[in-house]
Amino acid sequence: MALVSINQLPESILLEVFTHLPARQLLLNCRPVCSLWRDLIDLVSLWKRKCLHEGYATEDWDQSVADWKVFYFLCSLRRNLLRNPCAEEGMRSWKIDSNGGDQWKVESLPGAHGTDFPDPKVKKYFATSYEICLKSQLIDLKAEGYWEELLDKFRPDIEVKDWFAARADCGCTYHIRVQLASADYLVLASFEPTPVTVHQWNDARWTEVSHTFSDYPPGVRHILFQHGGKDTQFWAGWYGPRVTNSSIVVSHRMTRDPAPSVAQP
């Protein structure tokens, strides 16, 4: 019986096979095999099919997608890049930049003179003290799977969120600073709003802070996230702002409208 080349299969069958293969394997191992495979793997329809297969889009998807290949990779990489955002692992993964007063402490919701968090899955928070308490994480985007062309040519939106609350019986001041930095840590874009002061005898409600970096300069390789604060009464203990459920997410959305991508991941 004569051997049959896989390339003799109908293109529709080859596309179906490619739909089920890992995306990076497709680009790094399959695309260089021959011109037929290269042309099929470069088809917009393949990457749209992969997005549908993985649930990143639906048949009735009505949002404009400039590049389905890039959209696929951004969706597959999408997650919170901050580790231990809700204090479930104590202070693990956080760098303590300032540890004033009685230092950072992890407490369980709702806490003394506090309120429940809007999301019941969040059970804990980080509490600050009577002198400034700051903690941070530095994210290496290349180590997290984002390659240079994706970051520099397409510059996907970077979404930042944080939550803070005061104790009802004590005022506090909350700080946040987020910076996009180059490989050698040159700051390329920054979000550092004026510190928020909450007065004593407040409703202790949780407040979300959010910011989206869009169309930032090329060269971003790191993200620095830092937050914290202190109380305004200078009381011993943990009367400063409480923080939890922080997140940094590289979105599948792109404010820019770049030219179609090349194949290399």
Disulfide bonds with the S-S distance in Angstrom:
none
